[in-house]
Amino acid sequence: MPPEPDLHSNLIEYSVSELSFSLKRTVEDAYGHVRLRGEISGFRGQHASGHAYFTLKDEKACIDAVCWRSTFGKLKFKPEEGLEVIATGKVTTYPGRSKYQIVIEQLEPAGLGALMALLEERKRKLAEEGLFDEAHKKPLPFLPRVIGVVTSPTGAVIRDILHRLEDRFPSHVLLWPCRVQGDTCAQEVSAAIEAFNAMDGAGLMPRPDLIIVARGGGSLEDLWGFNEEAVVRAAFASNIPLISAVGHETDWTLIDLVADYRAPTPTGAAERAVPVRADLLLQVSGFGVRMGGVLRSALGGHRNRFLAASRGIPKPSAILALPRQHFDSVSGRLGRGTHSHVQRARSLFANQAMRLPKLSQLITAPRHRFDATARMLAPALAANAQKHRGRFDRAAQLRPHLLAGRALQARERLTRLDRQAARGLRAEIALKRRRLEEQSKLLVSLGPQNVLARGFALVRDEAGQVVRKAAGVRPGTALDLQFADGHLGATAGQPVLDPTEPGKPAPKRPAPSKQSQTKQRPPKSASEKPLARAEKPPAKQGKLL
């Protein structure tokens, strides 16, 4: 409802609040959303409430700016002192201070020059802190078992890395998916690096030995997430060696400066991460060939030195020849020297014996002294024995329990020794029995009965002697053939070959007569009687040809 006009004036009367809110509605209706270009001034970070307050200015004017907490977290570029930006938002007033201001909804740098200026300023700040020093860079592992890759799961970068690793040296790859462009890029990349470092390898997921942060090429705005301070500090704090492969070869970001190695492309990062397996196999094979050659050369050198040294050492016979000759010479003189020494000693002894007084004169005086001493010694011995006997009796009366204890110990020891002797005797008897059984088995296996059982025969003549050669048997001699199951009688005929001329046919022998057949020879001893039961009738006896 509009205010009532004053009757004494043509002007409308407003209260302060009415005028302030009227101006607020007018400004908001007139301008609405605007894009405002200016330089940030007076920015001191977020307020305790999360909102941000600063001023946008140019050469001639300034305007207050406010960014609410809900909007500040979504900004792609955070406000920084002295940065020229383009702010998009609503123009409004603040009635409590009678000020007009812009409520920022979107903020972006004012052109590429502003981004480069911000990048150079951030680079200078981080360099002063030492984040880009070469002393902090870690060496890359020669052959990592597990490689962690931080990139987009749907881009061509991960396929290029996997393809190159498969060609060079297949490895275990862990992919941490994240956005590589946009408002949340820096937050997700830094969180992925920290998550890889937080792994301990105790669970199902192994801890990477190397991290690759990769992205394809793009403009400065597209790669800006890898220039954020959070990403740079996460890469600097990584305990795992890190390779940066962001953009193409001409693209540089701050993570390239802090990384342990900067690869020009994601494919180059995969090539630097692992060696070529075929080259390694060829190198190892070459090392093996070289080592074999060195070993053969070393063995040949040692063999030559050994042979040279052995030629310089005399033979044992040559070393002992001179001592052996000296020993033979000395041993030959020893007998003669001993004999002459004994003769000289005998002569010297005879001369000394002739000069000695008679034996009876030498013994008389010592005998008198001995008799006197014996007469004095007998009472002393008796007194001493009586003294020791009394001491023994007293000791026996005072310490009978000690004697009983010693006797008990001696009895226990005797019992123990008796048991040990019995065990030892039984063990010795068992050992002798086993040896006897083994000898018995050996005797049976090597005895003639086993030989006969294999098809051989034992030939004896009429005298019972064993016949070993056919040449010593005359034709017509009665023979006894012993087999495994009995004896057979036989008559010797002519030998098949002439023993005097081997290989010459023997002369024809006459046909044996009926009288040449002999009866079976009875067993010659009691040991042969069990075999006689296996003999065959005389009608089946044959002749030995």
KAVENJO-V821695 format. One record per residue. N is the residue number from 1. RES is the residue in one small letter. PSI is psi as a letter, one per 20 degrees, with the letter a starting at -180 (* if undefined). BURIAL is I if it has 16 or more other C-alpha atoms within 10 Angstrom, else O. D_FIRST is the distance of its C-alpha to the first C-alpha in Angstrom with 1 decimal. Layout:
BEGIN
N&RES&PSI&BURIAL&D_FIRST  N&RES&PSI&BURIAL&D_FIRST
END
This chain:
BEGIN
1&m&p&O&0.0  2&p&q&O&3.8  3&p&q&O&6.5  4&e&p&O&8.9  5&p&q&O&12.1  6&d&p&O&15.3  7&l&h&O&17.9  8&h&i&O&20.7  9&s&q&O&19.4  10&n&i&O&18.0  11&l&q&O&16.3  12&i&p&O&12.7  13&e&p&O&12.8  14&y&q&O&11.8  15&s&r&O&13.2  16&v&g&O&15.8  17&s&g&O&14.3  18&e&g&O&11.0  19&l&g&O&13.4  20&s&g&I&15.9  21&f&h&O&13.8  22&s&g&O&12.4  23&l&h&I&16.1  24&k&g&I&17.1  25&r&h&O&15.2  26&t&g&O&16.5  27&v&g&I&20.0  28&e&h&O&20.2  29&d&h&O&19.2  30&a&h&O&21.5  31&y&g&O&24.5  32&g&c&O&24.5  33&h&p&I&28.2  34&v&q&O&30.6  35&r&p&O&34.3  36&l&p&I&34.9  37&r&p&I&38.5  38&g&r&I&39.5  39&e&p&I&41.8  40&i&p&I&41.0  41&s&q&I&41.2  42&g&k&O&40.9  43&f&p&I&41.4  44&r&k&O&43.0  45&g&a&O&42.8  46&q&q&I&40.5  47&h&r&O&38.7  48&a&h&O&39.7  49&s&i&O&36.7  50&g&i&O&38.0  51&h&r&I&35.4  52&a&p&I&36.6  53&y&p&I&35.2  54&f&a&I&36.7  55&t&q&I&36.2  56&l&p&I&36.8  57&k&r&I&38.3  58&d&b&O&40.4  59&e&h&O&42.3  60&k&i&O&39.4  61&a&r&O&36.3  62&c&r&O&35.1  63&i&p&I&32.2  64&d&q&I&31.7  65&a&q&I&32.3  66&v&q&I&31.8  67&c&o&I&33.6  68&w&q&I&32.8  69&r&h&O&35.9  70&s&h&O&35.6  71&t&h&I&35.8  72&f&h&I&38.4  73&g&i&O&41.0  74&k&i&O&40.8  75&l&p&I&41.2  76&k&h&I&44.4  77&f&p&I&44.9  78&k&q&O&43.9  79&p&q&I&42.6  80&e&q&I&45.3  81&e&p&O&45.4  82&g&j&I&46.2  83&l&p&I&45.8  84&e&p&I&44.2  85&v&r&I&41.9  86&i&o&I&39.5  87&a&p&I&36.3  88&t&p&I&34.0  89&g&a&I&30.5  90&k&p&I&26.8  91&v&p&I&25.5  92&t&r&I&22.7  93&t&r&I&21.9  94&y&o&O&22.6  95&p&h&I&20.1  96&g&i&O&22.7  97&r&i&O&25.0  98&s&l&O&22.9  99&k&q&O&25.2  100&y&q&I&25.1  101&q&r&I&27.4  102&i&p&I&28.7  103&v&o&I&29.0  104&i&p&I&32.5  105&e&h&I&33.3  106&q&q&I&36.7  107&l&p&I&39.2  108&e&q&I&42.4  109&p&q&I&44.9  110&a&m&I&44.7  111&g&r&O&48.0  112&l&h&O&51.5  113&g&h&O&52.2  114&a&g&I&49.5  115&l&g&I&51.0  116&m&h&O&54.5  117&a&g&O&53.4  118&l&g&I&51.9  119&l&g&I&55.0  120&e&h&O&57.3  121&e&g&O&55.4  122&r&h&I&55.6  123&k&g&I&59.2  124&r&g&O&60.1  125&k&g&O&58.4  126&l&h&I&60.2  127&a&h&O&63.5  128&e&h&O&63.3  129&e&i&O&63.1  130&g&j&O&66.3  131&l&h&I&64.9  132&f&j&I&66.8  133&d&q&O&70.1  134&e&h&O&73.2  135&a&h&O&74.5  136&h&i&O&71.8  137&k&p&I&72.7  138&k&q&O&74.7  139&p&q&O&77.6  140&l&q&I&77.0  141&p&q&O&79.2  142&f&g&O&82.2  143&l&n&O&81.8  144&p&p&I&78.6  145&r&h&I&79.0  146&v&p&I&75.2  147&i&p&I&72.7  148&g&p&I&68.9  149&v&p&I&66.7  150&v&o&I&63.0  151&t&a&I&61.5  152&s&p&I&59.8  153&p&i&O&61.7  154&t&i&O&61.0  155&g&r&O&61.9  156&a&i&O&65.3  157&v&g&I&65.8  158&i&h&I&66.9  159&r&h&O&69.2  160&d&g&I&70.8  161&i&g&I&71.4  162&l&h&I&72.9  163&h&g&O&75.1  164&r&h&I&76.4  165&l&h&I&77.1  166&e&h&O&79.0  167&d&h&O&81.1  168&r&g&I&82.0  169&f&o&I&82.1  170&p&p&O&80.3  171&s&r&O&78.2  172&h&p&O&75.8  173&v&p&I&72.3  174&l&p&I&69.1  175&l&p&I&65.9  176&w&o&I&62.6  177&p&p&I&59.9  178&c&r&I&56.9  179&r&p&I&54.5  180&v&j&I&55.9  181&q&q&I&52.8  182&g&a&O&49.1  183&d&h&I&46.8  184&t&j&I&48.9  185&c&g&I&52.3  186&a&g&I&53.0  187&q&g&I&52.1  188&e&h&I&54.3  189&v&g&I&57.3  190&s&h&I&57.4  191&a&h&I&57.1  192&a&g&I&60.0  193&i&g&I&62.2  194&e&h&I&61.6  195&a&g&O&62.3  196&f&g&I&65.6  197&n&h&I&66.7  198&a&i&O&65.7  199&m&q&O&68.2  200&d&i&O&71.4  201&g&j&O&73.4  202&a&h&O&74.3  203&g&b&O&72.4  204&l&h&O&72.6  205&m&p&O&71.0  206&p&q&I&73.3  207&r&p&I&72.1  208&p&q&I&72.1  209&d&i&I&74.6  210&l&q&I&72.6  211&i&p&I&68.9  212&i&o&I&68.0  213&v&o&I&64.3  214&a&q&I&64.2  215&r&q&I&61.9  216&g&a&I&62.5  217&g&r&I&61.6  218&g&a&O&58.2  219&s&r&O&56.0  220&l&h&I&55.0  221&e&h&O&51.6  222&d&h&O&53.4  223&l&j&I&55.8  224&w&h&I&53.2  225&g&h&I&53.2  226&f&j&I&56.9  227&n&i&I&55.9  228&e&q&I&53.6  229&e&h&I&54.8  230&a&g&I&54.8  231&v&g&I&57.3  232&v&g&I&59.5  233&r&h&O&59.7  234&a&h&I&60.4  235&a&h&I&63.3  236&f&h&I&64.6  237&a&i&O&64.7  238&s&p&I&66.4  239&n&i&I&69.9  240&i&p&I&70.8  241&p&q&I&71.9  242&l&p&I&69.2  243&i&p&I&69.5  244&s&p&I&66.6  245&a&m&I&66.6  246&v&p&I&63.2  247&g&a&I&63.0  248&h&a&O&65.9  249&e&h&O&68.5  250&t&i&O&66.5  251&d&p&I&63.3  252&w&p&I&63.0  253&t&r&I&60.6  254&l&h&I&60.6  255&i&h&I&62.0  256&d&h&I&65.0  257&l&h&I&65.7  258&v&i&I&65.5  259&a&q&I&67.4  260&d&h&I&71.1  261&y&p&I&71.9  262&r&o&I&69.9  263&a&q&I&70.9  264&p&h&I&70.1  265&t&r&I&69.2  266&p&h&I&68.9  267&t&h&I&72.3  268&g&h&I&73.7  269&a&g&I&72.3  270&a&h&I&74.2  271&e&h&I&77.4  272&r&h&I&77.1  273&a&g&I&76.4  274&v&q&I&79.7  275&p&r&I&83.1  276&v&p&O&85.0  277&r&g&O&86.9  278&a&h&O&89.8  279&d&h&O&90.2  280&l&g&O&90.3  281&l&g&O&93.0  282&l&h&O&95.0  283&q&g&O&94.7  284&v&g&O&95.7  285&s&g&O&98.6  286&g&g&O&99.7  287&f&h&O&99.5  288&g&g&O&101.7  289&v&g&O&104.2  290&r&g&O&104.3  291&m&h&O&104.7  292&g&g&O&107.5  293&g&g&O&109.3  294&v&g&O&108.9  295&l&g&O&110.2  296&r&g&O&113.2  297&s&g&O&113.9  298&a&g&O&113.6  299&l&h&O&116.0  300&g&g&O&118.4  301&g&g&O&118.4  302&h&h&O&119.0  303&r&g&O&121.7  304&n&g&O&123.5  305&r&h&O&123.3  306&f&g&O&124.6  307&l&h&O&127.5  308&a&g&O&128.3  309&a&h&O&128.3  310&s&h&O&130.4  311&r&h&O&133.0  312&g&i&O&133.4  313&i&p&O&134.0  314&p&r&O&137.7  315&k&q&O&138.8  316&p&h&O&139.4  317&s&h&O&143.1  318&a&h&O&143.4  319&i&h&O&141.7  320&l&i&O&144.0  321&a&g&O&147.2  322&l&g&O&148.2  323&p&h&O&147.5  324&r&g&O&149.3  325&q&g&O&152.4  326&h&h&O&152.3  327&f&g&O&152.1  328&d&h&O&155.1  329&s&g&O&157.1  330&v&g&O&156.3  331&s&h&O&156.9  332&g&h&O&160.3  333&r&i&O&161.3  334&l&g&O&159.9  335&g&g&O&162.8  336&r&g&O&165.5  337&g&g&O&163.7  338&t&g&O&163.4  339&h&g&O&167.0  340&s&h&O&168.2  341&h&g&O&165.8  342&v&g&O&167.3  343&q&g&O&170.8  344&r&g&O&170.0  345&a&h&O&168.4  346&r&g&O&171.4  347&s&g&O&173.8  348&l&h&O&171.8  349&f&g&O&171.6  350&a&g&O&175.4  351&n&g&O&176.1  352&q&h&O&173.8  353&a&h&O&175.4  354&m&h&O&178.9  355&r&i&O&177.8  356&l&q&O&176.2  357&p&r&O&178.3  358&k&q&O&179.4  359&l&h&O&176.8  360&s&h&O&178.7  361&q&h&O&178.7  362&l&h&O&174.9  363&i&h&O&174.3  364&t&g&O&176.6  365&a&g&O&174.7  366&p&h&O&171.2  367&r&g&O&172.8  368&h&g&O&174.1  369&r&h&O&170.6  370&f&g&O&169.0  371&d&g&O&171.3  372&a&g&O&170.7  373&t&h&O&166.9  374&a&h&O&167.2  375&r&h&O&169.1  376&m&h&O&166.4  377&l&h&O&163.6  378&a&g&O&164.6  379&p&h&O&164.0  380&a&h&O&160.7  381&l&g&O&159.5  382&a&g&O&160.5  383&a&g&O&158.7  384&n&g&O&155.6  385&a&g&O&155.6  386&q&h&O&156.0  387&k&g&O&153.1  388&h&h&O&150.8  389&r&g&O&151.9  390&g&g&O&150.9  391&r&h&O&147.5  392&f&g&O&147.0  393&d&g&O&148.0  394&r&g&O&145.6  395&a&h&O&142.7  396&a&h&O&143.5  397&q&h&O&143.3  398&l&h&O&140.0  399&r&l&O&137.9  400&p&h&O&138.8  401&h&h&O&135.2  402&l&g&O&134.6  403&l&h&O&137.5  404&a&h&O&136.3  405&g&g&O&132.8  406&r&h&O&134.4  407&a&g&O&136.6  408&l&g&O&133.6  409&q&g&O&131.7  410&a&h&O&134.8  411&r&g&O&135.1  412&e&g&O&131.5  413&r&g&O&131.9  414&l&g&O&135.1  415&t&g&O&133.4  416&r&g&O&130.5  417&l&h&O&133.0  418&d&g&O&134.9  419&r&g&O&131.8  420&q&h&O&130.9  421&a&h&O&134.5  422&a&g&O&134.4  423&r&g&O&131.1  424&g&h&O&132.5  425&l&g&O&135.7  426&r&g&O&133.8  427&a&g&O&131.7  428&e&g&O&134.8  429&i&g&O&136.5  430&a&h&O&133.5  431&l&g&O&133.4  432&k&h&O&137.2  433&r&g&O&136.8  434&r&g&O&134.0  435&r&h&O&136.1  436&l&g&O&139.1  437&e&g&O&137.1  438&e&g&O&135.9  439&q&h&O&139.4  440&s&g&O&140.6  441&k&h&O&138.0  442&l&h&O&138.9  443&l&h&O&142.6  444&v&g&O&142.0  445&s&h&O&140.0  446&l&i&O&142.5  447&g&r&O&145.7  448&p&h&O&148.1  449&q&h&O&147.2  450&n&h&O&143.7  451&v&g&O&145.4  452&l&h&O&147.9  453&a&i&O&145.0  454&r&j&O&143.5  455&g&j&O&146.7  456&f&r&O&149.0  457&a&q&I&152.6  458&l&p&I&154.9  459&v&p&I&158.4  460&r&q&I&161.4  461&d&a&I&165.1  462&e&h&O&168.1  463&a&i&O&168.0  464&g&j&O&164.3  465&q&q&O&163.1  466&v&p&O&159.8  467&v&o&O&160.4  468&r&h&O&158.0  469&k&q&O&159.7  470&a&h&O&161.5  471&a&h&O&164.0  472&g&j&O&165.5  473&v&p&I&166.3  474&r&q&O&169.7  475&p&q&I&169.9  476&g&i&I&171.0  477&t&p&I&169.5  478&a&p&I&168.1  479&l&q&I&164.4  480&d&p&I&161.9  481&l&o&I&158.4  482&q&p&I&155.8  483&f&a&I&152.5  484&a&h&I&149.6  485&d&j&O&151.0  486&g&a&I&154.8  487&h&q&I&157.8  488&l&q&I&159.8  489&g&q&I&163.2  490&a&r&I&163.9  491&t&p&I&166.7  492&a&p&I&166.0  493&g&a&I&166.9  494&q&q&I&167.1  495&p&q&I&164.0  496&v&h&O&161.8  497&l&q&O&161.7  498&d&o&O&164.4  499&p&h&O&163.2  500&t&h&O&165.2  501&e&n&O&163.7  502&p&p&O&160.1  503&g&i&O&159.0  504&k&p&O&162.7  505&p&q&O&163.5  506&a&q&O&165.7  507&p&q&O&169.2  508&k&p&O&169.5  509&r&q&O&170.3  510&p&q&O&172.8  511&a&p&O&171.5  512&p&q&O&171.3  513&s&r&O&174.0  514&k&h&O&173.6  515&q&i&O&175.1  516&s&i&I&172.2  517&q&p&I&169.9  518&t&q&I&169.6  519&k&r&I&168.6  520&q&p&I&165.3  521&r&p&I&165.5  522&p&r&O&164.8  523&p&q&I&162.2  524&k&i&O&163.5  525&s&r&O&161.5  526&a&h&O&159.7  527&s&h&O&156.4  528&e&i&O&157.2  529&k&g&O&158.3  530&p&h&O&154.8  531&l&i&O&154.7  532&a&h&I&158.2  533&r&i&O&156.8  534&a&j&O&154.8  535&e&q&I&158.0  536&k&r&O&159.1  537&p&q&O&162.6  538&p&h&O&165.2  539&a&h&O&165.5  540&k&j&O&162.0  541&q&q&I&162.7  542&g&r&O&162.2  543&k&q&I&163.5  544&l&o&I&161.8  545&l&*&O&161.9
END
